[in-house]
Amino acid sequence: MVDQAGKDVIIKARGVSVQFGAKKILENLDLDVRRGEIMGFVGPSGAGKSVLLRTILGLNKKQAGTIEVFGIDYEKASDRERLAVERRWGVLFQHGALFSSLTVLENIQVPMREYLTLSPKLMDELARLKIDLVGLAPDAADKYPSELSGGMIKRAALARALALDPDIVFLDEPTSGLDPIGAADFDELIMTLRDTLGLSVYMVTHDLDSLFQACDRIAVLGDRKVLVEGPLSKMLDYDHPWVKSYFHGKRARTVVLDDDAAGRPRPNGAG
Ligand SMILES: Nc1ncnc2c1ncn2[C@@H]1O[C@H](COP(=O)(O)OP(=O)(O)OP(=O)(O)O)[C@@H](O)[C@H]1O
């Protein structure tokens, strides 16, 4: 699948509607996510960012529309096709969601046990490679989640999301709860993974720093659909009350000014 710009599209949603009882959350929503990009999803609280993510993953039912991931309509797919799709995506749910009774190494091996048939020795080796990939020290392998800092939990959860070498990872508020330095480090890691592995990243976030620094494109959810999507420069020019107040608000100005002070170029032609 390629879009009008000739880019390879790995998630294509058309006319998606989701409601709970009488409450419409998403209505006639269209979306394209391209291969190899970090796409950030923002919007007011309750706009449906998590609902959209869960709907793409097949965890919520939709009332109308189609969603194709890697060209496969997950809802209509056979068990075999579903399995093939699930092996190509990784998910980092909000708050990390590691199993507290398992070590980091064992957590990372959960998807391996579910989807692959590997020897214990090979699984250990692979899990240790993932631990290294996300920048955790080797001794993190034998620690339990309760022994880790917030930033380490996020990295361990990311290592688990990467366990099957996915083409795309879904991240739900990955930097929430991290201090600014920890959050910036996590963003750096995500960008490195995109660059080195060609990973596509679907990231729900409230973090303006992440949007300004890490995202190639942004989609704003509001009024039950994607209000606007594109690079940051497009968000900055977009005439909608919420988009304006978010991208030109006091906090956004601080991010831009901090960037200027640090002499770093702003990505995507911002400002
Ligand atoms: N399983 C469900 N049953 C009923 N209502 C739901 C369900 N899941 C979500 N909702 C409702 O859908 C709306 C959108 O929720 P969602 O969590 O997607 O918002 P969000 O944009 O992710 O918000 P936030 O930024 O606060 O995380 C909310 O009103 C929520 O109460």
The ligand as a MOL file (V3000), in Angstrom:
LIG
                    3D

  0  0  0     0  0            999 V3000
M  V30 BEGIN CTAB
M  V30 COUNTS 31 33 0 0 0
M  V30 BEGIN ATOM
M  V30 1 N -14.5060 0.0930 27.3500 0
M  V30 2 C -15.1160 1.2770 27.4310 0
M  V30 3 N -16.4200 1.3750 27.7470 0
M  V30 4 C -17.0470 2.5600 27.8130 0
M  V30 5 N -16.4460 3.7460 27.5580 0
M  V30 6 C -15.1450 3.7230 27.2260 0
M  V30 7 C -14.4120 2.4920 27.1590 0
M  V30 8 N -13.1390 2.7820 26.7970 0
M  V30 9 C -13.0910 4.1310 26.6750 0
M  V30 10 N -14.2800 4.6890 26.9320 0
M  V30 11 C -14.5870 6.1270 26.8520 0
M  V30 12 O -14.1050 6.6090 25.6070 0
M  V30 13 C -13.6410 7.9590 25.7360 0
M  V30 14 C -12.2660 8.0770 25.1710 0
M  V30 15 O -11.3590 7.4270 26.0440 0
M  V30 16 P -9.8080 7.3150 25.7500 0
M  V30 17 O -9.2150 6.5960 26.9080 0
M  V30 18 O -9.5790 6.7500 24.3990 0
M  V30 19 O -9.3700 8.8410 25.7640 0
M  V30 20 P -7.9180 9.4330 25.5440 0
M  V30 21 O -7.9700 10.3500 24.3720 0
M  V30 22 O -6.9160 8.3160 25.4560 0
M  V30 23 O -7.7530 10.2680 26.8820 0
M  V30 24 P -6.4910 10.5290 27.8540 0
M  V30 25 O -5.6430 11.5130 27.1150 0
M  V30 26 O -7.1130 11.1180 29.0530 0
M  V30 27 O -5.8000 9.2230 28.1070 0
M  V30 28 C -13.7520 8.3090 27.2180 0
M  V30 29 O -14.9320 9.0410 27.4010 0
M  V30 30 C -13.8460 6.9530 27.8890 0
M  V30 31 O -14.5980 7.0280 29.0730 0
M  V30 END ATOM
M  V30 BEGIN BOND
M  V30 1 1 1 2
M  V30 2 1 2 3
M  V30 3 2 2 7
M  V30 4 2 3 4
M  V30 5 1 4 5
M  V30 6 2 5 6
M  V30 7 1 6 7
M  V30 8 1 6 10
M  V30 9 1 7 8
M  V30 10 2 8 9
M  V30 11 1 9 10
M  V30 12 1 10 11
M  V30 13 1 11 12
M  V30 14 1 11 30
M  V30 15 1 12 13
M  V30 16 1 13 14
M  V30 17 1 13 28
M  V30 18 1 14 15
M  V30 19 1 15 16
M  V30 20 2 16 17
M  V30 21 1 16 18
M  V30 22 1 16 19
M  V30 23 1 19 20
M  V30 24 2 20 21
M  V30 25 1 20 22
M  V30 26 1 20 23
M  V30 27 1 23 24
M  V30 28 2 24 25
M  V30 29 1 24 26
M  V30 30 1 24 27
M  V30 31 1 28 29
M  V30 32 1 28 30
M  V30 33 1 30 31
M  V30 END BOND
M  V30 END CTAB
M  END
